[in-house]
């Protein structure tokens, strides 16, 4: 039996491996704002705000005007969630989204923006490691103090 390897389609600006499989296959991926809210954990208000400020690319609408999100939109929101976790300012996230929309000729600018964010993340990780070392020292100190037998003189 021949095993096939799934083909990954790369989308500009989107993390190539989504942490969760999509709820529906491509072609059947028309999600309401409520479904996207439940899947992402973002409120409908936040999703509308993302669209309004330009962080969310154009979202298709049904004939009645309701937003209809796709798997591509879910992938984008997953990536935006990762950017949020880095502490990237919203203005930088919007800038990145604008660069993605402008096309492949902006790859260098996008890379620079992500590299700057990576430097910030690494710096914060180093600060947190230092902080963790202090906490570990103090915890060990207090644990050792409780284990030491009381001395009588």
C-alpha positions, 0 to 999 in steps of 0.5 A: 500500500502506498502512503500519500503525504498530504500536500501543504498549500502555503498561503502568504503570511499564514503559518503553514501548520494550523494547530487544529484541523479545519472544521470543514473541508475547503469548498464547504468552508462557509462559517458564520461569525458565531461559528468563527467566534466559537472556534477561535475564542474571539468575540464577534465584536473583536472579529468585526473590529479586526475587519474594520481596522484592516487586520482581517482581510475582506470577508465574503458576505452572503446574499443577506449581508452576513459574513461568511468566513473560510478556512483561509480566514481561520488560518489567518486568525490563527496566525494573528493569534500567534502575533498577539501572543508575541506582544506585537502591537496592533498597529504592527499587525495591521501593517503586516496585514497591509503588506500581505495584501500588497503582494509578494514584493513586500516579503522583505518588509514582512520579514523585517517586521517579523524579525524585529518581533522575534528579537523582542520575544527573545529578549522577553524570554531571557527576562522571564528566564532570569525571573524564573531563576530568582523564583527557583532560588527562593523556592529552594531556599524556603523548601530547604528551611522547612527541611532543616531540623531545628537546632537547639543550643 
